[in-house]
Amino acid sequence: MTRPPAETALEGMVEELRRHTDLHDPLVRAQLSSLRAVLHLRRYEHASCAQERTELLTSARDCARTSATSIAYALGETAPVEAPR
């Protein structure tokens, strides 16, 4: 199955950021995690079964939590951030 152009573009952005940026920078990690969350949600739109949709939502939620934690770390926070449910 051919992927939608938006999904392909997001995958390319994630790969380019991963390859050409400082992954130790918490704001870069936050940006990557946010893009991955959007990518999982795009895939969710086209998922064919309930199990796949559940896995994609869980992955998107985990990426959003990672992004929020990375931003908090960049701001000097030390406690992990809980994503809203």
Order of alpha helices (4+ residues) and beta strands (2+ residues): alpha-alpha-alpha
